[in-house]
Amino acid sequence: MIKSISLLTRRPELTHEQFVRHWVDIHAPLAHAVPGMRRYVQNHIVATRTRPDIPETDVEVDGIAETWFDDADGMARANASPEAKRLHDDGALFIGRIKTFTIDEKFIIGSY
């Protein structure tokens, strides 16, 4: 499996609540149609935690999206599909900024 993580910031004209509502009610159902997407998780930011020994970054994030695919080719095929285009086009309606990472996950604690 290969995983993608995207840090999402809302469009400036939207409140956090409006961003989340669109993400859940409109955007999420579109993900079901993307071929080859094995898992999709929305991480909704509800609070932040700071540490006295490490300064915070200046990154503003309203949510973190995670998607899983069988492999890099499957991710590329899925992202080239008309269904993913609809998903991405919708994302542009409520996402103001995005930073996406392709992840090589190293599982340390717990079980699947």
RAVEN-V566857 format. One record per pair of residues at least 12 apart in sequence whose ideal C-beta (glycine too) atoms are under 6 Angstrom apart, sorted by the first residue. I is the first residue (numbers start at 0). J is the second residue. D is the distance in Angstrom with one decimal. If there is no record, write none. Layout:
BEGIN
I:J:D  I:J:D
END
This chain:
BEGIN
0:67:5.3  1:68:5.3  1:70:5.7  1:71:5.5  1:74:5.6  2:67:5.1  2:102:4.3  2:104:5.5  3:66:4.8  3:99:6.0  3:101:5.6  4:65:5.4  4:100:5.0  4:102:5.6  5:64:4.5  5:97:5.5  5:99:4.3  6:60:4.9  6:63:5.8  6:98:4.6  7:61:5.7  7:62:4.6  7:94:5.3  7:97:5.7  8:59:5.4  8:61:5.6  8:95:5.2  8:96:4.1  9:61:4.6  9:95:5.5  10:93:5.9  10:95:4.0  11:95:5.9  15:61:5.6  18:61:5.1  18:93:5.6  19:43:5.8  21:93:4.2  26:89:5.4  29:85:5.7  29:86:4.6  29:89:5.7  30:86:6.0  32:82:4.2  33:77:5.4  33:82:4.7  33:83:5.0  33:86:6.0  34:77:5.8  34:80:5.5  35:68:5.6  35:73:4.6  35:76:6.0  35:77:4.2  36:66:5.8  36:77:5.6  37:67:4.5  38:67:4.0  39:66:5.3  40:65:4.3  42:63:4.0  43:62:5.6  44:60:6.0  44:61:6.0  44:62:6.0
END
